[in-house]
């Protein structure tokens, strides 16, 4: 067994460290906010009435993940949001959320909006999927 590494003094390879582990801070006293994960799917009349595309209501056929995070007593300017392919990291002065996402997402094409009346941050992320018999577009 031989490990290939650029530097022989390294203990582990960067591929062995899970994505998002640099954000995992167990000593941080801030509480985790309430959140909800929803899956969004684009359907047309051919899907609803005829079932022609082969889509079903499962998460395997969804194109987007919508994460709604309740942030009471928070201003928009206090929110720090970092999204990677498999991790969402949210920090405010009173709350923190490190969320490992159920599917890999395209971190460059996400949208976030803060609904100040409801005190909810709504993050919409496009799921990155391999092309298969269901996800062919």
C-alpha positions in Angstrom: 0.0 0.0 0.0 1.5 3.3 -1.1 0.1 6.8 -0.8 0.8 9.2 -3.7 1.3 12.7 -2.3 3.1 15.8 -3.4 4.4 16.3 0.1 5.6 13.2 2.0 5.0 14.9 5.4 1.2 15.3 4.9 -1.0 13.1 7.1 -4.0 12.9 4.7 -4.9 13.7 1.2 -7.3 16.6 0.5 -9.8 14.2 -1.2 -10.1 12.3 2.1 -11.5 15.3 4.0 -15.3 15.6 3.5 -16.6 18.8 2.0 -17.9 21.2 4.6 -15.9 19.8 7.5 -14.0 23.0 7.9 -17.2 24.7 9.0 -18.2 22.1 11.6 -17.6 23.9 14.9 -19.0 21.9 17.8 -17.9 24.6 20.3 -20.0 27.4 18.8 -22.8 28.2 21.3 -25.2 29.6 18.7 -28.4 27.7 18.2 -29.5 26.1 15.0 -32.5 27.8 13.3 -35.6 25.9 12.2 -35.5 25.0 8.5 -37.5 23.2 5.9 -36.3 21.5 2.8 -38.7 21.4 -0.2 -38.2 19.9 -3.6 -39.4 21.7 -6.7 -40.2 20.1 -10.1 -41.1 21.7 -13.5 -44.1 19.9 -14.9 -46.3 20.7 -17.9 -49.7 19.6 -19.1 -48.1 16.5 -20.7 -46.9 15.4 -17.3 -50.0 16.2 -15.4 -52.6 14.8 -17.7 -50.8 12.2 -19.8 -47.7 11.2 -17.9 -45.7 11.4 -21.1 -42.3 12.5 -19.7 -42.0 9.6 -17.2 -41.7 12.0 -14.2 -43.1 11.0 -10.9 -43.6 12.9 -7.6 -40.4 11.5 -6.0 -37.3 13.6 -5.3 -35.4 11.8 -8.0 -37.4 13.8 -10.6 -37.0 17.2 -9.0 -34.9 20.0 -10.5 -34.6 22.4 -7.5 -34.1 22.3 -3.7 -35.8 25.1 -1.8 -34.6 25.6 1.8 -36.6 27.9 4.0 -34.8 29.0 7.1 -36.6 30.9 9.9 -34.4 33.7 11.3 -36.3 35.7 13.9 -34.9 39.1 14.9 -32.4 39.0 12.1 -31.6 41.7 9.5 -30.6 40.9 6.0 -27.2 42.6 6.5 -26.4 40.2 9.4 -26.6 37.0 7.2 -23.5 35.3 5.9 -24.3 32.5 3.5 -21.8 30.1 1.9 -23.0 27.4 -0.5 -20.8 24.6 -1.8 -21.7 21.6 -3.9 -22.9 19.5 -1.0 -23.0 22.0 2.0 -25.0 25.1 3.0 -23.3 27.2 5.7 -25.4 30.0 7.2 -24.2 32.3 10.0 -25.9 35.2 11.9 -25.0 36.8 15.2 -27.5 34.5 17.0 -27.9 31.4 14.8 -25.7 29.1 12.7 -26.7 26.3 10.3 -24.4 23.8 8.7 -26.6 21.7 6.4 -25.3 18.8 4.4 -27.6 18.8 1.3 -29.4 15.6 0.2 -28.2 16.0 -3.4 -25.2 17.8 -5.0 -26.2 21.2 -6.2 -24.8 23.8 -8.7 -23.4 26.3 -6.2 -22.9 29.0 -8.8 -26.5 29.2 -9.9 -28.4 29.5 -6.7 -30.8 32.2 -5.5 -31.5 33.5 -2.1 -34.1 36.1 -0.9 -34.9 37.3 2.6 -38.6 37.7 3.3 -38.4 40.4 6.1 -42.1 40.3 7.0 -42.0 36.5 7.7 -38.3 36.6 8.8 -37.5 33.7 6.5 -34.5 33.2 4.2 -35.5 31.3 1.1 -32.6 29.6 -0.8 -33.3 27.9 -4.1 -30.6 25.7 -5.5 -30.4 23.8 -8.8 -29.7 20.1 -8.4 -26.8 18.7 -10.3 -27.7 15.3 -11.7 -26.1 12.9 -14.0 -28.2 12.3 -17.1 -30.3 9.2 -16.8 -33.7 7.9 -18.1 -35.6 10.4 -15.9 -33.3 13.4 -16.1 -32.5 13.7 -19.7 -32.8 17.5 -20.2 
